[in-house]
């Protein structure tokens, strides 16, 4: 085997055969190295398999149409608190403020608000405004759910409350940022000792902008997916992508100023393609950060991935029976029931495989889930009398799960063979009467 083949085999098989529980006993550098390498591979794989570039393009298209309604909603909320001018000032300092299209955008926003507030069409205008904002945020949530492999979105009421909270959060962050900036500037001017180091003022304000970006990205990665995202899984992507977002905005502003001075290629319209590229790269950074957060939190889910795809039916039955044995043993000893994570770590079995097998046992009525008070993790207990749980019962229920005899064109010979097959398997199952807890004796 050549060196290249060894590298490929290591990436495909050996890397994923070293479980997290096994690496806990090893050196910290090696453990961290394995985890980082797995995370990078999962992000690269997710970028291509989940088509993040295409999703970013779609979000950019949606954002272009939603930017005016979103700004209109934010300004309407800010006016209610008396901070509309402060919001407009911050917009002027942003990337949009460095372009010649900012007055046009603000003009459209003001006309949008006037249309929604007055005349016969006040109800229709308000509904269109709300729908435009809701549609954009829903598309963002769907993109995040796709990354996290979440099949079900939030209920409409939860979506509305979450999106309204976002719209209220934006003015609050802007006001808080401006307030801290003013406080820093005032402190520097009033304290003589700090006048000598007044150049720190701009640096502190710039740092504050980075911190706000980190907080916004952290909130997105934890709140938008319809699943529980751990803080430890979201903080690193939030800092990295928030930093890249600020650097991208600074670079875009520099390019716009440069093209505006030289008036080359696009002349006065140079800002439009730059802003479109900035929006696209921003959406791409957000989605890559979400994929990174998913990879960090679900690193263990992909252990033994290639081996699981080729696992034999007999070995899967063995693992199913063994998990049932562990759960029954704890139940009979009157101990706290297992969670899927505890079963996986205690027996060095991939968490994804454990979860799939436990879900199947629950679907066939052999296990039931119990939520421990003040804890969100599901625990598992036997759903039937443990003294009546036999190997034959488990295998038979799993075999019978799903639909049977649905072929409308089955021939008489096929029907007769099916009847005979059922009779033979019922009569000659030598493990039928053996209890699960007897296998370990």
N, C-alpha and C positions, 0 to 999 in steps of 0.2 A: 504494500500500500504506500503510495507516494505521500509526500508531506502535505500536499494540497488536499488529497483524499482524507488524510487524518484530520485536518482542520475542519473539513466539511462534516465528517462523521462526528467530531466532537461537538460542533454547533448543533447538529440535528439530534444527536442521541445522548452522548456522555454528559453534556452540560445539564440536560434536563433530568438526568437520572440521579443527580446529587440534590436530594431534598433539603429543605431549610432546616428540618430537625436534625439531619445528619451533619450539616455544616456548622451547627451551633457548638459542637464539641471541637471544631478545628480553629485555626488561627483566624483572627479578626480580619486581617488583610485579605486572606483567601476568601472568607465568607462575603465580605463586601465586594470583592472583585467578581465573584460568581453572580451576585445579585445585580450589580451594575451591568454586567454583560448580558444577562437575561433581559433586563429592562430595555437596554438599547435594541436588542434583537426584536423584542415585542413591539417597540415603537416603530421601527422600520417596517416590520411586517404589517402592523396595523395601518400605517400610512398608505401602503399599496392595496391591501385587501379591503379596507373600508373607504378607499378612494377619498381621502381627506382633501386632496387638491380640488376635486370636483365639488365636494361639499362646500369648500371655501368659496369657490366661484358662485355657487348658488346663493350662499349667504350674502356675498357682496352685491349681487343683483337685488336681493330682497332689501338690503340695507339702503341702497340708492333710492328705492321707492319709499322707504320708511323713515328716512332721515328727517324730512320736513315734519311729518306727524309726530315723531318722537320729540324733536326740538320744541314743537308747539305744545305738546303735553308737559314737557319739563318747564317751559317758560310759564305756562298757565299755573302750574303748581307753585313756581317761584313767585309769581305775582301775588298769589294768595298769602304768601309769607312776607311780601314786600322786598324780595331780593332779586327781582327780574333784571335790574341793571347790573348787578354783580355777576349774574350768569352770563349776560351779554359781554361784559368785560373779559371774563375768562375765555369765552369763545373767540374773542378777538386776539387773545394771546396764544391760541392753539394753532394748529396747522391751517385750519380754515381761515383764520384771521390774517394769515400771510398771503392770501390769494385775493384776486379781484372779484371772486364770485361770492364772497361773504355778504356783501350788501344785498345781492340778489336772493340769497338763501333767507336772510332775515326778513326781506320783503315778502317772500312766499310764506314764511311762518306767520307774520302778522296778518296777511290776508287770509290765511287758513283759520287763524283764531277768530277773525272778524266774521268769516262765513259761518263758523260753527256756533258763534254766539248770537247772531242776529238774524232777523228775517223769518220767513215762513219755514225755512229749511233748517231751523236750529236743531231739531231732533235728528234729522237725516245727517247733517254735518257732524254732529257729535258722535253718532253711530259709526260713520265712516272713519272719523279720527280714532276712536277706540279700536275698531276692527283692524286698521292699518298697523297700529302698535301691537295689538294682540297677535296678529298673524306673523309679524316678524319674530317676536319672542317665542312663539310656538315653534317656528322653524328652527330657532337656535336650540330649543330644548330637544327637538327630534334629532338634531345632529349630535348632541351630547348623549342622548339615549342610545343612538346607534353605536357610538364609540364604546359605551359601557355595556352593550349587549342587553339593554333593557327593552323588553317587548311592549310594556304598557306605560302610557303617559299618565301624568297626573289628571285628576278630575278637573273639570272646567273651573270649579270654584277655587281649588288650590292653585290652578294656573293664574287666575285673575288676581288672587291675593299676592302671589309671588311677584307677578309683573308690576302690580301697583306699588309694591314695596321697592322694587328697583327704581321706578320713576321718582319716588320720594327720596330714595337714597342718593341719587345724583345731585340734587340741589344741596342736600345736607353735606356731602363730601366737598362740593365746591365752596360752600360757605365756610366749612371748617378749615379747608386749605387756605382760603383767603385770610381768615381770621388769624391763623398761626403765622402766616407770612407777614401780616401787618404787625403782629406782636413782636416778631423777630426784628423787623425794621425799626419799630418804635424803641425797643430795648437798646439796639445799637446806637440810636441817635441820642438817647437820654443818659446813657452811662458813658462817661468820658473815657474810661479805661478801654471800652470796646470800640471806640472810634478808630483806634490804631489797627484794629483787625476787622474793619468794616467789610473787607472783601469776603469775609465769611458769610455775609448776609445772602449773597446770590447762591453760594454753595449750599447753604442750609435750605433755601427755598427749592433749589433743584433736587436736593435729597428728599425733601418733603413730597415733591411731585412723584418721585420714584416710589416712596412709601405708599402713597395713595394708589398708584398703579398696582402695586403688590396686593394691597387690600382688595381692590376691585377684582383682580384675577383670582385671588383666593376665594372670594365670595362666589364667583362664577363656578369655579371647579367644585365647590362643596354644595351649592344650593341648586344649580340648574339640573343636573342629572336626577332622575327619579329613583335614586338609590342612595344608600348611606355611603358617603365618601369621608374617609378619615382625614383629620387635620394633617397628620404626618404624611399622607399621600398627596395632599394638595399644596402644601406650603412650598416645597421645592419647585414644582412647575410654576407656581404663582410668581415666585421671585425671579426665576429665569425668564419667563415669558413677559412679565411686567417690565423687566429691565430691557429686554429686546424691543418691546413696544415703544418705550421712551426713546431708545436709540434710533429706532426706525422713524419716529416722528421728527427727531432732531435732524436726521439725514434728509428727510423729505422736505423740511422747511429750508434747509440749505440749498437743495437742488432747485426748489421753486424760486428762491431769491436769486440764485445764479442765472437761471434761465430768464427770469424777469429782467435782469440787468442787461444781459447780452441779446435778448429778443431773438434767439435762434430757434430754428425748427418750427416751433408752435407759436412763438411770439406771445401775444396777450393770452392765448388759450393754453399756455404751457401748464397751468395749474390743474386743468381737468384730467389729463392722463396721469399726472403724478398722484393726484388725490385718489383716482381709481385704483392705481397700483398700491397706494398706501392702505386703502380699505381692504383690498384683496389679501395683502400680506398680513394685515392685522387679523383678519378672519382666519387665515392659515395658522398664524401663531397661536391663536386661541384654541383651535382644534388640535394642534400638535401638543399643546400643554395638557388638554383634556386626555389625549391618548397617553401621554407620559404619566399622568395621575392614575389612569386605569392600569397601566403596566406596573407601576410601583405597588399599588394595592393588591393586584391580582397576580403577582409574580408566582405564587405557589400554585395557582390554578393550572399552569401549563407544564408542571413536572410530569415526566414520563409521557409526554404528549404523543410522540410517534409510536411508542410501545402500546399505548391505549388503543390506537387505531387498529392494531393487528392482534389484540388480545383474544385468546380463544374463549369460546362459550363456557367451557368447563372451568377455566380459571376465574372467569367473572362470577360463575355460580359459587365457587369456593369463597371468594371475597365477600359475596353477599351473605352467605351462611356464617362466615366468621364475624362480620359486623353484627349480625343478629345475635350471635353467641355473646359478644361483648356487651351488648345492650341488655340482654336477658340476665347476664351475670350481675350487672350493676343493679338491675331492678330487683332481683331476688335477694341481694345483699342489703337492700334498702339504702342505697347510696344515691347521690345526686346524679341524675341522668346525663348521658353524654351529649355534647354538641358535635356537630360535624367536624369542626376544627380540632377538638380534643381527640376524636377518633383518628383523624388523619395524622396528627403529630405523635400520638402515643404508639401508633403502629407503622410509622414511616410509609404511609399510603398517600398518594396525591389527593389533595383536598377536592379537586373537581370530580375525581372518580368516586370518592366517598359520598359527595353530595348527590351525584347521579344515582348511585345505588340506593341511598336512603330515600330519595324521592320516589324511586320505583317501589320500594317496600311500603311506603306510605300510600301510594296510589292503589296498591292491591289490598290494602286494609290490614297489613301485618304490623305496621308501626303507626303511632300517632305523635304529633308534635305537642310539646308543652313549653310555654313561655314562662321562664322564671321571673318572679316579681322584680321589677325595677331593672330588668335586663332585656335586651332586644334579641339576643341570640336564641335560636330555636334549640330545644333539647328533644331527645327522642326516647320514647318508651314503648314497650310491647302493647299492641292494641287488642290482643287475645290472651287467653290463659296460657302461660308459658309451658305448662305441662302437657298441653295439647298441640304445641307447635312442633311439627315434625319436618324432616328434610323434604319428604314428599309434598307436604302442604306448601312449603315455600316455593319449591321448583314448579309445582303444578300451577300455583297462582300466577307466577311470573310467565309461565308458558301460555297460559290462557288470557293474559292481558292483551287487549286489542280485539279487533273484529275477526270473525271466522265465518266460513261458509257463505261468503258474499259473491262468489263466482256464479253468475246466472247460467253460464253455458257449460257447467260441469257435467261430464259424461257419466252414465251409470257405473262404468268401471272405476272412475275416479271417486264417486260417492261410496262405492263398496270398499275401496281401498282405504278411504278416510275412516269409515266405521270400524274396519278391522284394525287400523292403526291405533285408534282410541282404545279399543278393547285390549290390545297387547300391552300398551304403555300403562294402562290401569292395573293389569294383572301381574306384570313382570317387573314392577319398580321395586327392587330389592331394598331401597333406602326408605320406602314409603312410611314404615312404622318407627323409624329411628328418630328419637328426639334430638333437637339441635344441640342441647347441652350435653348429650351423651357422646358426641364426637370427640370432645376434648378429653374424655377419660382415658 
